[in-house]
Amino acid sequence: MGQVEERGHAYGGYQDQDHAQDGSVDLKGRPVLRSKTGRWRACFFILGYEMFERLAFVGIQANLVLYLTRELHQGTVTASNNVTNWIGTIWMIPLLGAYLADSYLGRYWTCVIASSIYLLGMVLLTLAVSVPVLRPPSCSNHGVKEDCPKASFFQVGLFYLALYIIAIGSGCTRPNISTMGADQFDDFEPNERDQKLSFFNWWVSSILVGVLFASTFLVYIQDNVGWSLGYGLPTVGLAVSALVLLLGTPFYRHKLPLGSPLTKMAKVLVAAFRKRKMPLPDDPKELHELSLEEYANNVKLIRLDHTPSLRFLDKAAVKTGSTSPWMLTPVTQVEETKQMIKMIPLLLASFIPNTLIAQVVTLFIKQGTTLDRSLGPHFDIPPACLIVFVTIFWLISLVVYDRLFVPTMRRYTTNPRGITMLQRLGIGLVVLILAMVIASFVERKRLSTASDNDLTGANNMIPLTIFVLLPQFALMGVADSFLEASQMEFFYDQAPKSMKSMGSSMYCISKGVGFFFSSFLLTTAADITKRGGHKGWILDNLNASRLDYYYAFLAVLGLVNFLFFLVVSRMFVYNVEVKK
């Protein structure tokens, strides 16, 4: 979208090559030296933070559905919905985090404050599962039985209070910490601009390290030692992550808060609507725009050239004599709004994929509780440990993609990324649909084995190894390696510079809505299929359920969404790369 070529036209102040040319400052608002700040030196601290933070988060998430069924004695549908609603909340709160960062605090201070809230929630959660008077009474057989002692209202309330304090802290860091990492590279310096292309792959790799440890060691501790240590260790991990973030403070580059992107967009929409009947000038130069001097003298202003897309919004910049910001906005502000709005169809296309991914931490794990988990006479694998296969295949796919696929494709496409971000996203969607198809066939095999052996009771173990679930977990890992990095990079990259946190929050929103939609589908499928006296698809007794039908339905839903994605991605026009 035609950012100005020369840094002096876009940012105020420093023109020399010793300082960062993209308006980066230190914590006191002073321009920063390129040689002493930013780049990978700063990113190592941010990547370290994310590794330990994700260890803490996955340490809670991986076994949460089992904790709710075993310790709070909830049914399959209720526990699964509580997990997806909690995760969905975590991924929706980034809207708040992005607003605070862009409008008032900046990304660094938002992350520091949110991490403190996060740590408070983790400490409270550890106490809620450790202190006898605070934790729910145990059920000796780990089953959902009517005679199991019930947790008190206070105990349940304290547990969920801790979870949602964690949601606030974690949610507010998510759109800002990854954006803060990308901010360490100057788009106006060619070498740094090229290095940033690999940042999001390394970002995902740091996540994978934390997930790998959490889904093996921590899950085993929770399943075989106890919840106190199993939640206490993630709390320590989160404290380490906060310390790592603070240690990197001298090396970070910061972007000044540029005001609420939502307010800026609202002004454009209101002004365009109020002048909807006014004709547009034939020459776009007649639209209202600030002078080059105003952009050059104000580090917060970044000039964008006019584009012909979404022409209705151009009416916000039509001059009428009124200078009210709700009646007249400059072309740059209109273009920023266009950049955000044109991503909305792709945002809509990202909801269903995250709905499918939500099955990994709910129904996939519950399936594992019904299968043979023995790896020897004295060792059983915890069902949540299967998440490690998502991580392993995610990591393998990422390495193959970054080291083999991208260099090979560059020779044919001349694209620095090998293929476009949306092409990468499309590959992930196809693999995700295949994963749900495989999951449906595997579940049909599990149910057939249960029926053949007359093992359809709620507590019956099916004589199939838990590793029969490996293909669906592995394919989920491959799919997510394409989806996670491409979505994160796309929404960050295509957002205007003054709205990067807002762009990153769109990625978070896509996951949040996807998880909430998973709860809706699960409840709806369970209710509708029970009507008329029929057995429902999803029951507390998985051995009498029809998860194979449900997975097949999700695969069809994914296919319909993929067709929608093909249409909107074909219509999407990328922003012009920023070059100095």
Order of alpha helices (4+ residues) and beta strands (2+ residues): alpha-alpha-alpha-alpha-alpha-alpha-alpha-alpha-alpha-alpha-alpha-alpha-alpha-alpha-alpha-alpha-alpha-beta-beta-beta-alpha-alpha-alpha-beta-alpha-alpha-alpha
